[in-house]
């Protein structure tokens, strides 16, 4: 399975290969590095179906930690007994907010905002 993903067709090929050849029950392929300038699309492949999760692409250089945060949310939701679909959906929403409300600190690629959900629901101090 050594190939580059250059298109959406390649994403589908890779996801299906992981399900069929490795025997995974679920595979997530993130689309944060795609060339689409308006939408960040992630893919969830299961043994039964393929789901896509879209969010706006926010203009920021502060995206350090997105992959780790995304996978941590999925892991936490699965540990709480949520379905793989619900876990990925929660992770997608969480990371989109974390990028939308980056703190704009540091030099280079700064961190995402892990407390962004507080801003969205009005629990912040601002």
C-alpha positions, 0 to 999 in steps of 0.5 A: 500500500505504498502510494501517494494520495493525489485525488479524491479517487486515491482517498477512496482507494486507500480507505477501501484497501485498509478495510479490505486488506488489513481488516480494519473496522474503520479508517479515517483519512483527514483532508486538512492538507488538500488543495480545496481552499474553502472546505476541509473534508475528512473521510470515514470508511467502515465495512458497510459505508463511506462517510464524509465530514465537511467543515469550513477551511479557516485561514490560519497558520496555527494548526499545530496539534490538529491530528493529535487532538482529532485522534484524542477526541475520537478515542475518548468518544469511543471509550464512552461507547459512542459509535465510530460515526458519532466519534468522528463527527464529534472530533470533526466539530471539535477540531473545526472550532479549535482551528476557528478560534486559534489563540494566535500565539507563538511563532511559526505553527502555533497551537489550536485552541482546545477550549474553543467550544467554550467560546461557541457556547458563551462560556468564555470571559470575553 
